[in-house]
Amino acid sequence: MTAPMSEDAKKTHKPDPITERILAMIADGKSVTPQEVAQAFYKDIKTPTMSPDGWHKYLTAVRQQAIHLARLGQLEITRKGEPVDPNNFKGVVRLRKVQAPLP
């Protein structure tokens, strides 16, 4: 378990840019793949000297942040349109905002 942040740490703490990108991309209610997030993130930081397919190296970080956000209840990881357990899933997945339960 991690210790709570001090007030000074909270003031200087910068949100993770990959987390911000994920949340921005699902804000409109659409789902996205981790690959789409990695590509969009890379496009934001890419310089002319960087490889066009360098987004691959950010894919693991995107998946890790998506799992973290799913555990916090800020998004859902889905497979074939159904939410999966963020602690135990495989295969092709999408990320989306948490859906309200049907009445």
C-alpha positions as CSV (number, residue, x, y, z in Angstrom):
1,M,0.0,0.0,0.0
2,T,1.3,3.5,-0.8
3,A,1.4,6.4,1.6
4,P,-1.1,9.2,1.0
5,M,0.4,12.2,-0.9
6,S,1.3,15.3,1.1
7,E,-0.4,18.6,0.2
8,D,2.9,19.8,-1.3
9,A,3.2,16.7,-3.4
10,K,-0.4,17.1,-4.6
11,K,0.3,20.6,-5.8
12,T,3.4,19.6,-7.8
13,H,2.1,16.2,-9.0
14,K,1.6,16.2,-12.7
15,P,-0.9,13.7,-14.2
16,D,0.5,11.0,-16.4
17,P,0.3,12.1,-20.0
18,I,-0.7,8.6,-21.2
19,T,-3.5,8.6,-18.6
20,E,-4.7,12.0,-19.8
21,R,-4.7,10.8,-23.4
22,I,-6.7,7.7,-22.6
23,L,-9.3,9.7,-20.7
24,A,-9.5,12.4,-23.4
25,M,-10.1,9.8,-26.1
26,I,-12.9,8.0,-24.3
27,A,-14.6,11.2,-23.0
28,D,-17.0,11.3,-25.9
29,G,-18.4,7.9,-25.0
30,K,-16.7,6.0,-27.9
31,S,-14.4,3.1,-27.3
32,V,-10.8,2.9,-28.5
33,T,-8.1,0.3,-28.7
34,P,-4.9,0.6,-26.8
35,Q,-3.1,0.8,-30.2
36,E,-5.1,3.9,-31.1
37,V,-4.2,5.5,-27.8
38,A,-0.5,4.7,-28.3
39,Q,-0.6,6.1,-31.9
40,A,-2.3,9.3,-30.8
41,F,0.1,9.8,-27.9
42,Y,3.1,9.2,-30.1
43,K,1.7,11.6,-32.8
44,D,1.7,14.3,-30.1
45,I,5.3,13.8,-29.0
46,K,6.9,12.8,-32.3
47,T,9.6,14.9,-33.9
48,P,10.7,14.6,-37.5
49,T,13.7,12.5,-36.6
50,M,11.7,9.9,-34.8
51,S,10.6,6.6,-36.4
52,P,7.1,6.6,-37.9
53,D,6.3,3.3,-36.0
54,G,7.8,4.3,-32.7
55,W,4.3,4.2,-31.1
56,H,4.8,0.5,-30.5
57,K,7.1,1.2,-27.5
58,Y,4.2,3.1,-25.8
59,L,1.7,0.2,-26.1
60,T,2.7,-1.5,-22.8
61,A,2.5,1.8,-20.9
62,V,-1.0,2.4,-22.4
63,R,-2.2,-1.1,-21.3
64,Q,-0.7,-0.7,-17.8
65,Q,-2.4,2.7,-17.4
66,A,-5.7,1.3,-18.7
67,I,-5.6,-1.5,-16.2
68,H,-4.9,1.0,-13.4
69,L,-7.8,3.2,-14.5
70,A,-10.1,0.2,-14.7
71,R,-9.2,-0.8,-11.2
72,L,-10.0,2.7,-10.1
73,G,-13.4,2.5,-11.9
74,Q,-12.6,5.3,-14.3
75,L,-12.9,3.1,-17.5
76,E,-13.9,-0.3,-18.6
77,I,-11.7,-2.8,-20.6
78,T,-14.0,-4.7,-22.9
79,R,-13.6,-7.8,-25.1
80,K,-16.3,-8.5,-27.7
81,G,-18.3,-5.6,-26.2
82,E,-18.4,-7.1,-22.7
83,P,-16.4,-5.8,-19.7
84,V,-13.5,-8.0,-18.6
85,D,-11.7,-8.3,-15.3
86,P,-8.8,-5.9,-15.4
87,N,-6.7,-8.3,-13.4
88,N,-7.2,-11.2,-15.8
89,F,-7.9,-10.8,-19.5
90,K,-6.3,-11.7,-22.8
91,G,-6.7,-10.9,-26.4
92,V,-8.0,-7.9,-28.4
93,V,-9.6,-5.3,-26.1
94,R,-11.1,-1.9,-26.3
95,L,-11.3,0.9,-23.7
96,R,-14.5,2.8,-22.9
97,K,-16.1,5.0,-20.2
98,V,-17.8,3.0,-17.5
99,Q,-21.3,2.2,-18.6
100,A,-24.2,2.8,-16.3
101,P,-26.0,-0.5,-15.3
102,L,-29.3,-1.2,-17.0
103,P,-32.3,-0.8,-14.7
